[in-house]
Amino acid sequence: MAEACRAVEIPAGILINYLRTVYDYCIKFGFDDEGGGIYDSGPINKPADRLAKIWWVQAESLVTMAYMYSLTGEDIFLKHFSKTLDWVNNYQVDWRNGDWFDTVLPDGTPIGNKAHVWKSAYHNGRAMIKTIEILNSL
């Protein structure tokens, strides 16, 4: 949405209340405050009950957290970004064989196939490029 605003030359700041509401909901029900990262999913208005961490969710969360920090300058967004980046670096990235693991359990154990028809480097590649751009713009 923020990129769409930029494309039509509308300040993304007008969306800040909406973005904060969605962000706060995600953090309240899906953020792993101890280990970092965002859980897979859960029922509406209740804590996540699928506690695995999926590669694309972590990737897109990094972009969102960095973007929210760039919009507001509030340290809470940087805290969430740092904790999620730590999770990704420690558990989601396969430093030995390359790429990111698709699914990782809360204890850091990767499960399932790392590659499949729905997985590509789009999300993690985009996340790294966008977060570098956002952080360099600060």
Residue, then its C-alpha position, 0 to 999 in steps of 0.5 A: m500500500a505504501e508503494a502504491c501511494r508513492a506510485v501515485e505521489i500521495p504521502a504514505g503517512i496518510l496510511i499510518n493509522y491503518l498501518r499501525t492497526v494492522y501491525d499492532y494486531c499482528i504483533k499482539f497475536g503473532f509475534d514471538d517476543e522471546g525468539g523473534g519472528i512471526y508465527d504462521s497463523g491463528p484464529i481471528n482475535k486469538p493468539a497464533d496456534r500454528l507456531a512454525k515460522i514460514w520463510w515468506v512471512q519472516a521476509e515480508s515482516l522484515v520489510t514492514m518493520a523497517y518501513m514502520y520504523s522509517l515512517t515513525g522513528e519509534d524504537i519498538f519497530l526497530k526492536h521487532f525488526s532486530k529480533t526477527l532478523d536475529w531469528v532469520n539469521n540464526y534459524q531460517v537461513d540455510w548458511r551451509n547450502g544456501d537459500w532460506f528454509d521454508t518452515v522452521l519450528p519454534d525450537g529452530t528445527p527446519i521441517g519439510n522440503k526447502a524447495h517446492v513449487w510455491k517457493s522461490a527466492y522472491h520474498n527473501g530476495r525482495a526483503m533483503i533489497k527493500t530493507i537495505e534501501i529503507l535502512n540506507s534512507l534513514 
